Amino acid sequence: MGIIWETSFWAFFFVTLLAGGGAAWAIGRAAAKGWKPFWQAAVYTMMLGVAIRFLHFGLFAGAALPSWRAAQGNMHSPHYYATDTAILVLFAAIGFRLQRRAQMLRQYGWLTEKAGILGWQPRKP
């Protein structure tokens, strides 16, 4: 058991980072494409966190591999829910910000210009 992952690093990597991170990225982009505020994406990402905890429990609680048997998963762990959800919200925030930046530069190109990796700024005359 680690501070970030519950059963093993690989379970955390595949379920939380790859599957959950991809879904959270899509949630953030969808909210930005609809010009919704970020808090709506955060609410959906919290619901995704519950689904990710269920996947960890369902896939790895009765694990067949010896390295995953030592620490049995727990679906109702507030610590690992908060950890997974914080990582998912980070993925959603980056997806949201990149999409919103692309929208602002495309739709308001005469008013805005790039500012860093995730931002935009008013165009200087």
N, C-alpha and C positions, 0 to 999 in steps of 0.2 A: 504494500500500500504506500502510495506517495501522497504528497500534499495536493497535487493536481489530479492524478489519476487514481482510480480506486482498485482495479484488479490488475491491470498491466498497462504499460506504455502503449503497446500496439492496439489494445482495445480502445484506449483513449484516442489514439491517432486516427483509427479508421472510423469510429462512430462519431466522436465529438468533432474532430478537426475536419475530416473529409466529408462525411455525410451531413453532419450538423452545420459545419461551416459553410458548405455549399448552399444549403437551404437557407441559412441566415443571410448569406450574401444576396440570394435571390429575393428574400423578403425586403431587405434594404433597398435594392434596386427597384422593386415593384412599388414601394412606397414613394420613392423619389420620382419615378415615372408618372405617377398619378398626382404629383405635386402635393402629397400628403405630408404632415409634419412627422418628424422623426419619432415622437413618442408613440405613434401608432405602430411603427415598425418594432419598437422596443416591446410593446405589449404582445405582439405576435411572436416575437423572439422568446419571450418568457414562456409562452405556451409551447413553443418548440423545445425549450429546455425540459419541460415535463416529458415530452415524447422521447427526447434523447436519454433521459434517466430511465424511462421504460425500456428502451433498446439496450442500454447497459445491463439492466436487471434481467431482461428476457434472454439476451444472448450470452451473458457471461456469469450469471449467478450459479448455474449448474454446469459450469464449464468442464469440458472433457480434457483440456490440456493441463498438465501438471502445474505449469507456472501460473495458471489462473485459478487453480483450486485452492491455493493457500489463503487467499482473501476473497471471501464470498461477497458478491455485490449486494447492495442494499438500495432498494428503490426509493426509500423515504429519508435519505440522508440530506439534510439541509446544506451541509458543507459542500458536498459534491454537486448538488443542484446549483448552488450559488456559483461554484467554480465553472461548471459547464455553461451556465447562462451568461456569466460575465464574458466568457470567450465568444459565445455566440453573438452577444450584443456588440462586441468589438468587430466581428465579421460583418454584421448588419450595418454598423456605422460606417465602415470603410466602403461597403457597396453603395450605401446611400449617398455618401459624400462624393464618390467618383461619378455616380450617375447625375447628381445634382450639378456638379461642376460641368459635366458635358452638356447638360441642358442649358445652363446659363451661358456658356460660351457659344453654343449653337444658336440659341434663340435670341440672345441679347448680345451678339458679337460686337455690335457697334458701341455698346456701353461697357463691356467687360473685357478683361484679358486674364491670362493665366497668372496665378500667383502661387508658386510652389507645386507640390504634387497633388494636393487635395483641395486647393483653394482657387478663388478668383478675386479680382479687385476691380474697382472702377477704372475705366480706360483714362489715361492721362491725355489732355488735349495737346 
